[in-house]
């Protein structure tokens, strides 16, 4: 039963990664790509967590922290860039 669950979880995570990579490549907007990259990093964190559960260890927790920080800082950086870009629908021009 455990083997079936492992294969099912691996298949779902792989499908999520493939569909997310399609959205990163296809876009169409920068915001779609940023959301997809966040989903991809979250999927990678889930893969690392699943590996920790399967092998009964906690050695890769620092890797998960780095992945979470990367996703957070990347999203904030792009959000700041998008708000500063001319013609952005979220920009509020102060005159």
ZADO-1210 file (C-alpha; in nm, 4 decimals, padded with zeros to 6 digits):
<atoms>
<atom x="00.0000" y="00.0000" z="00.0000" code="UNK" pos="1"/>
<atom x="00.2835" y="00.2382" z="00.0830" code="UNK" pos="2"/>
<atom x="00.4421" y="00.1776" z="-00.2571" code="UNK" pos="3"/>
<atom x="00.1186" y="00.2718" z="-00.4314" code="UNK" pos="4"/>
<atom x="00.0981" y="00.5939" z="-00.2309" code="UNK" pos="5"/>
<atom x="00.4603" y="00.6787" z="-00.3148" code="UNK" pos="6"/>
<atom x="00.4019" y="00.6282" z="-00.6856" code="UNK" pos="7"/>
<atom x="00.0789" y="00.8296" z="-00.6714" code="UNK" pos="8"/>
<atom x="00.2426" y="01.1168" z="-00.4810" code="UNK" pos="9"/>
<atom x="00.5417" y="01.1164" z="-00.7158" code="UNK" pos="10"/>
<atom x="00.3173" y="01.1183" z="-01.0198" code="UNK" pos="11"/>
<atom x="00.1076" y="01.4064" z="-00.8883" code="UNK" pos="12"/>
<atom x="00.4151" y="01.6115" z="-00.7982" code="UNK" pos="13"/>
<atom x="00.5680" y="01.5432" z="-01.1392" code="UNK" pos="14"/>
<atom x="00.2457" y="01.6442" z="-01.3143" code="UNK" pos="15"/>
<atom x="00.2328" y="01.9626" z="-01.1083" code="UNK" pos="16"/>
<atom x="00.5918" y="02.0468" z="-01.2014" code="UNK" pos="17"/>
<atom x="00.5330" y="01.9841" z="-01.5723" code="UNK" pos="18"/>
<atom x="00.2142" y="02.1917" z="-01.5845" code="UNK" pos="19"/>
<atom x="00.3813" y="02.4690" z="-01.3884" code="UNK" pos="20"/>
<atom x="00.6807" y="02.4737" z="-01.6231" code="UNK" pos="21"/>
<atom x="00.4393" y="02.5131" z="-01.9128" code="UNK" pos="22"/>
<atom x="00.2890" y="02.8198" z="-01.7433" code="UNK" pos="23"/>
<atom x="00.6364" y="02.9633" z="-01.6750" code="UNK" pos="24"/>
<atom x="00.7287" y="02.9272" z="-02.0419" code="UNK" pos="25"/>
<atom x="00.3927" y="03.0220" z="-02.1976" code="UNK" pos="26"/>
<atom x="00.3102" y="03.3154" z="-01.9739" code="UNK" pos="27"/>
<atom x="00.1384" y="03.5245" z="-02.1149" code="UNK" pos="28"/>
<atom x="00.2166" y="03.7934" z="-01.8543" code="UNK" pos="29"/>
<atom x="00.5029" y="03.8391" z="-01.6114" code="UNK" pos="30"/>
<atom x="00.2626" y="03.7951" z="-01.3205" code="UNK" pos="31"/>
<atom x="00.1523" y="03.4556" z="-01.4539" code="UNK" pos="32"/>
<atom x="00.5162" y="03.3533" z="-01.4728" code="UNK" pos="33"/>
<atom x="00.5874" y="03.4719" z="-01.1175" code="UNK" pos="34"/>
<atom x="00.2914" y="03.2828" z="-00.9743" code="UNK" pos="35"/>
<atom x="00.3994" y="02.9735" z="-01.1660" code="UNK" pos="36"/>
<atom x="00.7549" y="03.0030" z="-01.0351" code="UNK" pos="37"/>
<atom x="00.6182" y="03.0272" z="-00.6798" code="UNK" pos="38"/>
<atom x="00.4116" y="02.7146" z="-00.7401" code="UNK" pos="39"/>
<atom x="00.7189" y="02.5405" z="-00.8811" code="UNK" pos="40"/>
<atom x="00.9270" y="02.6300" z="-00.5748" code="UNK" pos="41"/>
<atom x="00.6447" y="02.5108" z="-00.3496" code="UNK" pos="42"/>
<atom x="00.6293" y="02.1839" z="-00.5421" code="UNK" pos="43"/>
<atom x="01.0052" y="02.1442" z="-00.4993" code="UNK" pos="44"/>
<atom x="00.9646" y="02.2003" z="-00.1259" code="UNK" pos="45"/>
<atom x="00.6966" y="01.9296" z="-00.1206" code="UNK" pos="46"/>
<atom x="00.9312" y="01.6909" z="-00.3004" code="UNK" pos="47"/>
<atom x="01.2028" y="01.7570" z="-00.0425" code="UNK" pos="48"/>
<atom x="00.9504" y="01.7093" z="00.2403" code="UNK" pos="49"/>
<atom x="00.8286" y="01.3822" z="00.0884" code="UNK" pos="50"/>
<atom x="01.1878" y="01.2618" z="00.0629" code="UNK" pos="51"/>
<atom x="01.2403" y="01.3452" z="00.4314" code="UNK" pos="52"/>
<atom x="00.9282" y="01.1501" z="00.5260" code="UNK" pos="53"/>
<atom x="01.0223" y="00.8499" z="00.3133" code="UNK" pos="54"/>
<atom x="01.3789" y="00.8312" z="00.4483" code="UNK" pos="55"/>
<atom x="01.2908" y="00.9349" z="00.8069" code="UNK" pos="56"/>
<atom x="01.5359" y="01.2219" z="00.8481" code="UNK" pos="57"/>
<atom x="01.5400" y="01.5982" z="00.8877" code="UNK" pos="58"/>
<atom x="01.8738" y="01.6845" z="00.7241" code="UNK" pos="59"/>
<atom x="01.7211" y="01.8807" z="00.4374" code="UNK" pos="60"/>
<atom x="01.5188" y="02.1280" z="00.6425" code="UNK" pos="61"/>
<atom x="01.7770" y="02.4029" z="00.5729" code="UNK" pos="62"/>
<atom x="01.7195" y="02.3442" z="00.2005" code="UNK" pos="63"/>
<atom x="01.3464" y="02.3954" z="00.2498" code="UNK" pos="64"/>
<atom x="01.4130" y="02.7200" z="00.4371" code="UNK" pos="65"/>
<atom x="01.6341" y="02.8455" z="00.1530" code="UNK" pos="66"/>
<atom x="01.3677" y="02.7548" z="-00.1044" code="UNK" pos="67"/>
<atom x="01.0992" y="02.9361" z="00.0954" code="UNK" pos="68"/>
<atom x="01.3188" y="03.2445" z="00.1331" code="UNK" pos="69"/>
<atom x="01.3994" y="03.2410" z="-00.2383" code="UNK" pos="70"/>
<atom x="01.0309" y="03.2276" z="-00.3285" code="UNK" pos="71"/>
<atom x="00.9460" y="03.5086" z="-00.0884" code="UNK" pos="72"/>
<atom x="01.2279" y="03.7418" z="-00.1903" code="UNK" pos="73"/>
<atom x="01.1744" y="03.6719" z="-00.5592" code="UNK" pos="74"/>
<atom x="00.8045" y="03.7499" z="-00.5394" code="UNK" pos="75"/>
<atom x="00.8621" y="04.0707" z="-00.3457" code="UNK" pos="76"/>
<atom x="01.1349" y="04.1828" z="-00.5874" code="UNK" pos="77"/>
<atom x="00.9219" y="04.1264" z="-00.8945" code="UNK" pos="78"/>
<atom x="00.6202" y="04.2898" z="-00.7307" code="UNK" pos="79"/>
<atom x="00.8280" y="04.6006" z="-00.6615" code="UNK" pos="80"/>
<atom x="00.9586" y="04.5988" z="-01.0182" code="UNK" pos="81"/>
<atom x="00.6107" y="04.5630" z="-01.1670" code="UNK" pos="82"/>
<atom x="00.4732" y="04.8495" z="-00.9599" code="UNK" pos="83"/>
<atom x="00.7581" y="05.0764" z="-01.0745" code="UNK" pos="84"/>
<atom x="00.7182" y="04.9858" z="-01.4413" code="UNK" pos="85"/>
<atom x="00.5489" y="05.2469" z="-01.6569" code="UNK" pos="86"/>
<atom x="00.2056" y="05.1407" z="-01.7763" code="UNK" pos="87"/>
<atom x="00.1513" y="04.8841" z="-01.5033" code="UNK" pos="88"/>
<atom x="-00.2190" y="04.8432" z="-01.4215" code="UNK" pos="89"/>
<atom x="-00.1307" y="04.8478" z="-01.0494" code="UNK" pos="90"/>
<atom x="00.0703" y="05.1672" z="-01.0604" code="UNK" pos="91"/>
<atom x="-00.0870" y="05.4642" z="-00.8936" code="UNK" pos="92"/>
<atom x="00.0662" y="05.7758" z="-01.0431" code="UNK" pos="93"/>
<atom x="00.1100" y="06.0476" z="-00.7876" code="UNK" pos="94"/>
<atom x="00.1289" y="06.3884" z="-00.9450" code="UNK" pos="95"/>
</atoms>
